[in-house]
Amino acid sequence: MRGHITSQEMHLASGGAIDPDSLLEISRHLDACDHCARRAAELADVDALAAGMREAISADEHPAMADLTAYAEDEIDEAAREWVEAHLESCIRCREDVADIRAEQESLGGGWRGWQWIAAGILVLAATGAGTMWLQRRSGLPSSPPGRSSHIQAPHAPPSPPPDSFSEIERLVLAAGRIEPPKILQALRPVAQTLRGSETAVVAELHPAGEVVEDDRPAFSWTATPGARYVVMVLANDEPVATSEPLGDTEWRPSRPLRRGTTYSWQVETRRSDGSTTVAPAPPQPEALFRIADADTLAEIDAASRAHPDDHLLLAILYARAGMKTRAVAELDSHLAAHPADAQAASLADGIRRW
C-alpha cells in the first residue's frame, strides 16, 4: 500500500490538476485510510474531491499500447497494473486488445519479448487481413466501406509531460485571484462565549491561536501586565502536556517538542504583585487553539522550496493552504518587497490577512 496522501496531492486533486493514475490511487487510499480521510476533510471538500476524481478518471484516455503490452507480459509495476486492470473492467475494446496481444505472444513463442513479438504480431495480422481490423479497433477509426482501401494514419505524438505540480498550484491560485481559508481554521477558531449581566473580562492577545504552526516548539507570547509573573500551560484533550516555570517575560517555548499533526489549547496564568491571579483566555474569549503542522505538509513545502528557490509567492500559497497564516503573510511580504508592483500578490496578501 502507498504511503499517506500529502496535502499537495489533495489540493492538486481537488483542483483537477493531478493525473488520473494518481487520482485513482488517492481515491482508493482515502476509502481505506481513516487518517488521510480526516486530513482531506480538513484541507478540501471531500465530496467535491471524489467527484473530481470520478470525472477525471472516467475522462481518461485508454491505456497506451506500451502499457497494455507490459500488462500482457506481466512486466508492469503495481501502480500501473492497478490502473490498467481498473480500466479493463469497463472497456471491452482494451480487453480484446490484451487478448490479441497474448494470443500473438503464444503463437510466436515465449522466448520473444518486447518490440520483437509486437512487430511480428502486427505483420502476421496484416498478412491475414486481421491487422486492419485490430488497428481500427485500437484507434477507434470506422471500418472502410467495401471495395475501398483503408489508410492507417500514423499514431499521434506522445503527450507532453505534465506541468510541474508546484507551478500548477501557483497558476491555479493566481487564476482564481484568491485563496479560500482551509477548513482546519474553522476547527481552530471556536465561537466566543456570551456573558450575562454586567460581567466583563480583560481581552488578552495570545499567540499562536486559531492557526497551524510550523515549529514543534512554538514561541508562546501574550499581553504584558506590569510587575506580574506568568505560568503557561499547554493542553491536549484537556490534559496538560507542558507547563512553564513562573516567568518574568511574555514569551516562552516548551523544552520538548509537541507532537506533529496534533491540535492543542493553551492558557497563561497572570500572577500580579498584589496577590491576585487571572487566567487568559477568559470568557467571552474563545479557547486559544493551534495545531502543529504534520510532517507530510512540511516535506512538500521543503520540496517546493528546493524545486523553486526564492519563490516566496509559491511558498506563501502552500503555507496558506496548510492553514499557516503567519508564515503565508511573511512569505507574501518577502515577495512584495522584491516585486512591489505585483497587484495579484498584494490582493492575495490582503485576503489572507483578513482570515
C-alpha positions as CSV (number, residue, x, y, z in Angstrom):
1,M,0.0,0.0,0.0
2,R,1.2,3.5,-0.8
3,G,2.1,6.0,2.0
4,H,-0.3,8.6,3.3
5,I,-1.7,11.2,0.9
6,T,0.2,14.5,1.1
7,S,-1.5,17.9,1.4
8,Q,-0.1,18.9,-2.0
9,E,-1.8,15.8,-3.7
10,M,-5.1,16.6,-2.0
11,H,-5.0,20.2,-3.2
12,L,-4.0,19.2,-6.8
13,A,-6.7,16.6,-6.8
14,S,-9.4,19.0,-5.6
15,G,-8.3,21.5,-8.3
16,G,-8.3,18.9,-11.1
17,A,-4.6,19.3,-11.6
18,I,-3.4,15.8,-11.0
19,D,-3.0,12.9,-13.4
20,P,-5.8,10.2,-13.4
21,D,-3.4,7.4,-12.3
22,S,-2.7,9.3,-9.1
23,L,-6.4,10.2,-8.7
24,L,-7.4,6.5,-8.8
25,E,-4.7,5.7,-6.2
26,I,-5.8,8.6,-4.0
27,S,-9.4,7.6,-4.2
28,R,-8.7,4.0,-3.2
29,H,-6.4,5.2,-0.4
30,L,-9.0,7.5,1.1
31,D,-11.5,4.7,1.1
32,A,-9.1,2.6,3.2
33,C,-7.3,5.1,5.4
34,D,-9.3,7.0,8.1
35,H,-6.2,9.1,8.8
36,C,-6.0,10.5,5.3
37,A,-9.8,10.9,5.0
38,R,-9.8,13.1,8.1
39,R,-6.9,15.2,6.8
40,A,-8.7,15.5,3.4
41,A,-11.8,16.8,5.3
42,E,-9.6,19.5,6.9
43,L,-7.9,20.5,3.7
44,A,-10.5,20.1,0.9
45,D,-14.2,19.4,0.2
46,V,-14.1,15.6,0.2
47,D,-17.3,15.2,-1.8
48,A,-16.1,17.6,-4.5
49,L,-12.7,15.8,-4.4
50,A,-14.3,12.5,-5.0
51,A,-16.5,13.9,-7.8
52,G,-13.4,15.4,-9.5
53,M,-11.7,12.1,-9.2
54,R,-14.5,10.2,-10.8
55,E,-14.8,12.8,-13.6
56,A,-11.1,12.8,-14.4
57,I,-10.8,9.0,-14.2
58,S,-13.8,8.5,-16.5
59,A,-12.5,11.0,-19.0
60,D,-9.0,9.5,-19.2
61,E,-7.9,8.1,-22.5
62,H,-7.3,4.4,-23.0
63,P,-4.0,2.9,-21.7
64,A,-1.2,3.3,-24.3
65,M,-0.3,0.2,-26.3
66,A,3.0,0.1,-24.4
67,D,1.1,-0.2,-21.1
68,L,-1.2,-3.0,-22.5
69,T,1.9,-4.8,-23.8
70,A,3.7,-4.6,-20.5
71,Y,0.5,-5.7,-18.7
72,A,0.1,-8.7,-21.1
73,E,3.8,-9.6,-20.5
74,D,3.4,-9.3,-16.7
75,E,6.2,-6.7,-16.7
76,I,4.3,-3.7,-15.3
77,D,4.7,-2.0,-11.9
78,E,2.0,-2.4,-9.3
79,A,0.5,1.1,-9.6
80,A,0.2,0.9,-13.4
81,R,-1.2,-2.6,-13.1
82,E,-4.0,-1.4,-10.8
83,W,-4.9,1.4,-13.3
84,V,-4.9,-0.9,-16.3
85,E,-7.0,-3.5,-14.5
86,A,-9.5,-0.9,-13.4
87,H,-9.7,0.3,-17.0
88,L,-10.1,-3.2,-18.4
89,E,-13.1,-3.8,-16.1
90,S,-15.2,-1.3,-18.1
91,C,-13.5,-1.3,-21.5
92,I,-14.3,-4.2,-23.8
93,R,-12.1,-2.8,-26.6
94,C,-8.9,-2.8,-24.5
95,R,-9.7,-6.3,-23.1
96,E,-9.8,-7.6,-26.6
97,D,-6.5,-5.8,-27.4
98,V,-4.9,-7.6,-24.4
99,A,-6.3,-10.9,-25.6
100,D,-5.0,-10.3,-29.1
101,I,-1.5,-9.4,-27.7
102,R,-1.4,-12.6,-25.6
103,A,-2.6,-14.7,-28.5
104,E,0.2,-13.4,-30.7
105,Q,2.7,-13.9,-27.9
106,E,1.7,-17.5,-27.6
107,S,1.8,-18.1,-31.4
108,L,5.3,-16.6,-31.7
109,G,6.8,-18.5,-28.8
110,G,7.5,-17.5,-25.2
111,G,11.1,-16.6,-26.0
112,W,10.3,-13.4,-27.8
113,R,9.9,-10.2,-25.8
114,G,9.0,-6.6,-26.2
115,W,9.2,-5.0,-29.7
116,Q,10.2,-8.3,-31.4
117,W,6.9,-10.1,-31.0
118,I,4.8,-6.8,-31.2
119,A,6.3,-6.1,-34.6
120,A,5.9,-9.7,-35.8
121,G,2.4,-9.8,-34.5
122,I,1.4,-6.7,-36.5
123,L,2.9,-8.2,-39.6
124,V,1.1,-11.5,-39.1
125,L,-2.2,-9.8,-38.5
126,A,-1.8,-7.5,-41.5
127,A,-0.9,-10.6,-43.7
128,T,-4.1,-12.4,-42.7
129,G,-6.3,-9.3,-43.1
130,A,-6.9,-9.0,-39.4
131,G,-4.3,-6.3,-38.9
132,T,-6.5,-3.6,-40.3
133,M,-9.4,-4.6,-38.1
134,W,-7.2,-4.8,-35.0
135,L,-5.7,-1.4,-35.6
136,Q,-9.1,0.1,-36.4
137,R,-10.5,-1.2,-33.1
138,R,-7.5,0.1,-31.2
139,S,-7.6,3.6,-32.7
140,G,-11.4,3.9,-32.8
141,L,-11.5,4.6,-36.6
142,P,-14.5,3.4,-38.5
143,S,-14.2,0.4,-40.9
144,S,-13.6,1.3,-44.6
145,P,-16.6,0.7,-46.9
146,P,-16.3,-2.5,-49.0
147,G,-14.3,-2.1,-52.2
148,R,-12.3,0.9,-50.9
149,S,-8.8,0.9,-49.5
150,S,-8.1,1.8,-45.9
151,H,-5.4,4.2,-44.9
152,I,-3.9,3.8,-41.5
153,Q,-2.8,7.1,-40.1
154,A,0.5,7.5,-38.1
155,P,-0.1,7.5,-34.4
156,H,-0.3,10.8,-32.6
157,A,2.8,12.1,-31.0
158,P,3.0,11.2,-27.3
159,P,1.5,13.8,-25.0
160,S,3.8,16.4,-23.5
161,P,4.9,15.7,-19.9
162,P,2.6,17.2,-17.2
163,P,3.5,20.6,-15.9
164,D,5.5,21.0,-12.7
165,S,2.9,20.4,-9.9
166,F,4.1,23.3,-7.8
167,S,3.9,25.7,-10.7
168,E,0.4,24.4,-11.4
169,I,-0.7,25.1,-7.9
170,E,0.6,28.7,-8.2
171,R,-1.1,29.1,-11.6
172,L,-4.5,27.9,-10.3
173,V,-4.4,30.3,-7.3
174,L,-3.4,33.3,-9.5
175,A,-6.2,32.4,-11.9
176,A,-8.7,32.3,-9.1
177,G,-7.4,35.5,-7.6
178,R,-7.8,34.4,-4.1
179,I,-7.2,31.5,-1.6
180,E,-10.1,30.2,0.4
181,P,-9.3,29.7,4.1
182,P,-8.7,25.9,4.7
183,K,-11.3,24.1,6.8
184,I,-8.8,23.4,9.6
185,L,-9.0,27.1,10.5
186,Q,-12.7,26.7,11.3
187,A,-11.9,24.0,13.8
188,L,-9.2,26.1,15.4
189,R,-11.4,29.1,15.9
190,P,-14.3,28.3,18.3
191,V,-17.1,30.8,18.8
192,A,-16.7,33.3,21.6
193,Q,-18.8,32.8,24.7
194,T,-21.6,35.1,25.7
195,L,-21.5,36.7,29.1
196,R,-24.7,37.6,31.0
197,G,-25.2,40.7,33.1
198,S,-22.5,43.3,33.5
199,E,-19.7,40.8,33.9
200,T,-16.7,41.8,31.8
201,A,-13.3,40.3,31.1
202,V,-9.9,41.7,30.1
203,V,-9.1,40.9,26.5
204,A,-5.6,39.3,26.2
205,E,-3.7,38.8,23.0
206,L,-2.3,35.3,22.8
207,H,-0.2,33.8,20.0
208,P,-0.4,31.3,18.5
209,A,-4.2,30.9,18.3
210,G,-6.5,29.9,15.5
211,E,-3.9,28.7,13.0
212,V,-1.4,26.0,12.2
213,V,2.2,26.5,13.2
214,E,5.4,25.1,11.7
215,D,7.6,24.8,14.7
216,D,7.0,21.9,17.0
217,R,8.4,24.0,19.9
218,P,6.4,27.2,19.1
219,A,7.0,30.5,20.8
220,F,4.0,31.4,23.0
221,S,3.5,35.1,23.6
222,W,0.8,37.2,25.4
223,T,-0.1,40.7,26.6
224,A,2.1,42.0,29.4
225,T,0.9,43.1,32.8
226,P,3.3,45.4,34.7
227,G,5.1,43.7,37.6
228,A,3.4,40.3,37.0
229,R,4.8,36.8,36.6
230,Y,3.3,34.2,34.4
231,V,2.8,30.4,34.1
232,V,1.9,28.9,30.7
233,M,0.1,25.6,30.3
234,V,-0.3,23.7,27.1
235,L,-3.1,21.0,26.9
236,A,-4.1,18.2,24.5
237,N,-7.6,16.9,25.0
238,D,-7.9,18.9,28.2
239,E,-4.8,17.1,29.6
240,P,-1.7,19.2,30.4
241,V,1.3,18.2,28.3
242,A,3.7,21.1,29.0
243,T,3.9,23.7,31.8
244,S,6.3,26.6,32.3
245,E,8.1,27.7,35.5
246,P,7.0,31.2,36.7
247,L,8.2,33.6,34.1
248,G,9.0,37.3,34.1
249,D,9.0,37.6,30.3
250,T,5.9,37.4,28.0
251,E,7.3,34.7,25.7
252,W,8.1,31.1,26.3
253,R,9.0,27.9,24.4
254,P,8.4,24.4,25.7
255,S,11.6,22.4,26.4
256,R,10.4,19.4,24.5
257,P,8.7,19.3,21.0
258,L,5.0,18.9,20.7
259,R,3.5,16.1,18.5
260,R,3.1,16.9,14.8
261,G,-0.4,16.8,13.3
262,T,-2.0,17.4,16.8
263,T,-4.3,20.2,18.0
264,Y,-3.5,21.9,21.3
265,S,-5.0,24.5,23.5
266,W,-3.1,26.8,25.8
267,Q,-3.5,29.4,28.5
268,V,-1.4,31.8,30.6
269,E,-1.9,32.4,34.3
270,T,-1.0,36.0,35.4
271,R,0.1,36.4,39.0
272,R,0.1,40.1,40.0
273,S,2.2,41.7,42.7
274,D,-1.0,42.3,44.8
275,G,-1.5,38.6,45.0
276,S,-4.4,38.4,42.5
277,T,-4.4,35.8,39.7
278,T,-6.2,35.7,36.4
279,V,-6.2,33.1,33.6
280,A,-6.3,34.0,29.9
281,P,-8.1,33.5,27.6
282,A,-11.2,34.0,29.8
283,P,-14.8,34.3,28.7
284,P,-16.0,35.7,26.5
285,Q,-12.8,35.0,24.6
286,P,-12.7,31.5,23.0
287,E,-10.1,28.9,23.7
288,A,-6.6,29.6,22.2
289,L,-6.3,26.6,19.8
290,F,-3.4,25.8,17.5
291,R,-2.2,22.8,15.5
292,I,1.4,21.6,14.8
293,A,1.9,21.1,11.1
294,D,2.2,17.5,10.1
295,A,5.4,16.1,8.6
296,D,3.9,15.4,5.2
297,T,2.9,19.1,4.8
298,L,6.4,20.3,5.7
299,A,8.0,17.8,3.4
300,E,6.1,19.1,0.4
301,I,6.8,22.7,1.3
302,D,10.5,21.8,1.6
303,A,10.3,20.1,-1.8
304,A,8.7,23.2,-3.3
305,S,11.5,25.4,-1.8
306,R,14.2,23.2,-3.3
307,A,12.4,23.0,-6.7
308,H,11.7,26.7,-6.8
309,P,14.4,28.5,-4.8
310,D,13.4,32.1,-3.7
311,D,9.8,31.7,-5.0
312,H,8.2,33.4,-1.9
313,L,4.8,33.6,-3.7
314,L,4.6,29.8,-4.1
315,L,5.7,29.2,-0.5
316,A,3.0,31.7,0.7
317,I,0.4,29.8,-1.2
318,L,1.4,26.4,0.2
319,Y,1.6,27.8,3.8
320,A,-1.8,29.5,3.4
321,R,-3.4,26.2,2.1
322,A,-2.0,24.4,5.1
323,G,-3.5,26.9,7.5
324,M,-0.2,28.6,8.4
325,K,-1.4,32.1,8.1
326,T,1.5,33.9,9.8
327,R,4.1,32.1,7.6
328,A,2.0,32.8,4.5
329,V,1.8,36.5,5.2
330,A,5.6,36.6,5.9
331,E,6.4,35.0,2.6
332,L,4.0,37.3,0.7
333,D,5.7,40.3,2.4
334,S,9.1,39.0,1.2
335,H,7.6,38.5,-2.4
336,L,6.2,42.0,-2.4
337,A,9.4,43.5,-1.2
338,A,11.1,42.2,-4.3
339,H,8.0,42.7,-6.6
340,P,6.2,45.8,-5.2
341,A,4.1,46.2,-8.4
342,D,2.6,42.7,-8.2
343,A,-1.0,43.6,-7.8
344,Q,-2.1,39.9,-7.7
345,A,0.2,39.1,-4.8
346,A,-0.9,42.2,-2.9
347,S,-4.5,41.2,-3.3
348,L,-3.7,37.7,-2.1
349,A,-1.9,39.1,0.9
350,D,-4.9,41.4,1.8
351,G,-7.2,38.4,1.6
352,I,-5.1,36.2,3.8
353,R,-4.7,38.9,6.4
354,R,-8.5,39.2,6.7
355,W,-8.8,35.4,7.5
